[in-house]
Amino acid sequence: MDTPNYRAIVGDRSFDLSFEEDYVVVDGEAKPYSFEVLRDGYVSLIVDGVSVPVSVEPGADGRMQVTIAGQRTEVQVKDERDLLVDAFGLDAGAAAGGEVRAPMPGLVIDLLVEEGDTVEADQGLLVLEAMKMENELKAPSGGVVGTIHTKNEEAVDKNDLLVEIEPAD
């Protein structure tokens, strides 16, 4: 599989995971697996014929405390959307000053503001569809929507200027 479904980050190591019927693919290596939920937060995991007891507790910042065969560790799991955000730098924001630029090629499917609207920092400005996923692009700071350089159903390229935010008076 070219794109992993998940990435598990344990300390300074990461593992790409995909699931295909009765196989888990870890960093490109397929292994038969099954699991059974024993009770909330506890599962019996069988990988490559070996049974492993696992408990999972939610932690801070989307991380989990996972105990596998008696050994506890912190794990961060990123799904396909998280991986897309990382790959195209959406978390870093595609904004410089009051400009919002396309972080990747895509199709503008919904403008959420109009020129002259007052917006707050992190308020949604538009929805960009890329790689079959909808990504809401947000205001880098509060202010007034200046010029909108795109429209609904318009294809845009990476780094195209989409919206300018002017400081509020």
N, C-alpha and C positions, 0 to 999 in steps of 0.2 A: 504494500500500500504506500503510495507516495506521500500522503499527508497523514500525520498521526491524528487520532481522535482526541488524545489527551497527552499532556506532558506532566509527569510527576517529578517534583524537585525535592530532593532530599539533601540537605546541606549544600555542598558545592557540586553535586552530581544531579544530572537530569536523565530521565528515561522517557522515550516516546512510546506511547501505548495505543494500540488499535485492537478492536475486537471484531472477530470474524467467526460467526457461528459458535463452535465449541473451542475456538482457539483464541488465545491472547497473543498478540504480536508485540514483543518488547524489544525495542531497538532493532527491528527487522527479523528477530528470531521468533517463530511461531511455536507455541507450546499449548497442549490441550489443557483446558481449565474448566472448573465448575465451582459454584459456590452455593451455600445454603445459609439463609439468614436464620440464626439461632434465636436471637431476640434483638430488640432495638440496640444498634451499635455494635453487635457481635455477629460475626459470620464465620463459617467454616469454609476455608478456601482450599481447593485442591488444584495444584498446578503441577503438570507433568507427573501425575500419580502420587504426589506427596501432599498430605493433609497439613494445613497450617491454620492454627487459630488466630483470628484477627479481631481487634477491637478498634473502633474509630470514635473519637470525641472531637466535636467542633472546637476550633481554637480561634485566635484573633486573626484579622485580616484575611479571611478565607483559607486559612491554614488549618490543618487537622493534626491532632495528636493520634498517632497510629501505633498500636502495640501489636507486633507480629512475633509469635512464638516467644512471648515474654519480654521482648526488647522494644522499648518505647522510643519513638522518634517523631520529629515534626515533619509533615509532608505538605507541600503546596501542590494542588492539582489545577492545571490549566486546561480548559476545554477548547474546542475548535475556535470559538469566538475569541477567547483570550489569546490564543496563538495568532489569530489574524491581526488582532490589535497590536500585539508585539511586533509582528512581521512588518507592518506598515507604519509603525511609530505613532499610532493614534493616541496612546497615553501621553506621549511627549507633547501632543498638541501640534497641529500643523499651522500654528499661528505664530506670527512674529509681530509684536505690537498689537495693533487692532485689526490685523488681517487674518482671515480664515481661508486657508488654501486646501485644495483636495489632497488628502494624504495618499491617495491611490487613484487609478483610473476607475470610473464608475458612472452611474446614472443617477442624477438628482431626481428623487421620486416624490419629495415633499418639502416645500419651503414652509417653515414654521413661523417666519416673521416677515414684516414688510419694511421698506425704507421708512425711517422716522420713528420706528418702535424703540422704546426704551427697554434694554435687556440687562439682566443680572449676569455676573460671572457664572459660567457653567450652564447657562440656559441654552436649550436646544435651538439651533438656528435652521438646520435643514437635515434631511435624511438622504444619505448617499447609499445606493445599493452597489455593492462590489462583491464579486465572487459569491453571488447568491445569498449574501447576508446584508441586512440593513444596519447601517451605522449612523447614529445621530451625531452630527458635528455640533460642538457647543461653543459659546462665546468665550474667548480667552479672558475677557474682563467685562465689567459692567460698562454701559455707555449707551449710545444711540446708534441704531443701525443706519449706516451711511448708504453707500452704494451696494446694491446686490448685483453681482456680475453673472448670474446664472438664472435659469428658470426651470420649472418642472419639466420632467422628461428630457432634460438636456444631458448629453454625454459630456463628461469632463475628463481631462487628463491629470495625471499626478502633478501637483504644485500649481494647478490653475487657481487664480484668485477667485474666490466665490463670494465672500461678504467682507465689507469693511465696517469696523466698529469705531465710532468716534467717541472721544471722552464726553461724558455728560457735563453740561454747563453748571 
